[in-house]
Amino acid sequence: MVQVLTGDRFFKPDFPIFLNRETESFKVKYHTHDFIEICLVEEGRGFQFIGDQTIPVQKGDIFLLPIGTSHVFRPSSPQSTEPLVICNCIFQLEAIRDVKDWIPSQSELYRVLYSPQELKQGWYYYQDKHNRLSQMFQMAYLEFHQQFSEHRTMLKTILLQILILMHRMQSEVTNAGKLQSTNRYREKVEDMIQFIHHHAHEQLTLKDMASSSSISVNHLQQLFKQATGQTFNRYVQHVRIQRSCVMLETTDLPVNEIVGRIGYTDLKFFHALFRKLTGCTPLQYRTKALKIGE
């Protein structure tokens, strides 16, 4: 069962904005929420699991998640020398009442905020290449936790600036025609990632992928790592282990059955891989998940 986070856990009764900074781990459960969330990756690398998708993340990535989005961040490994640090800004729509007046109703930002059901993927992603959003997040975080004079007014102002800048960034990308789309291999790599998510429980090899894409194995491995930050095998492992984590959290299935459902046949290998990526055994993970849910 997906954990549901509600705004009354974070917001003060008269102020629907909250900011925190988290070093992500495997302890946080896959969850959804009744508020809008903007997540900025401040440090490190890892993954964000949104719905049935696995998104490699790194410093500068920012996600705008509508109400009802199910997701969780995971570091690359529990022993990573680069911790995955996320700054989160969560808010209710009442905090930005005036925003409707200036956001075009056909823009992606408007859909995320007011009609996420119209979005193809249900959330939005940006890359803060010039640290413009990062600076605003730092200002907002200081205002929220230091509570300077008139900090609530400042927070609302900064939040509006963040949203305006995100809209401007999206407009710039649209007007530029998304330079990345000129890469003739991009669609093939994206299709490959989607195929992995739909067939992760099956036998997958880079050789077969390369053959179906008419790209050499070495070239495809290079393209895949550029797009995801991971090798093909490592990416598949992360997808499978994350699915096993969800099953451990939400079902009573025995571990040996879960292993088969995610595409492995070697129980010993699965245990070693699970411990390597999460820092604990499957049973320890299930026990911790149950305690967190209590």
Beta strands, then each sheet from edge to edge (+ up, - down):
strand 1: 3-5
strand 2: 17-23
strand 3: 31-33
strand 4: 36-43
strand 5: 45-50
strand 6: 53-58
strand 7: 61-65
strand 8: 71-75
strand 9: 85-91
strand 10: 124-127
sheet 1: 1+ 3+
sheet 2: 2+ 9- 4+ 7- 10+
sheet 3: 6+ 5- 8+
end
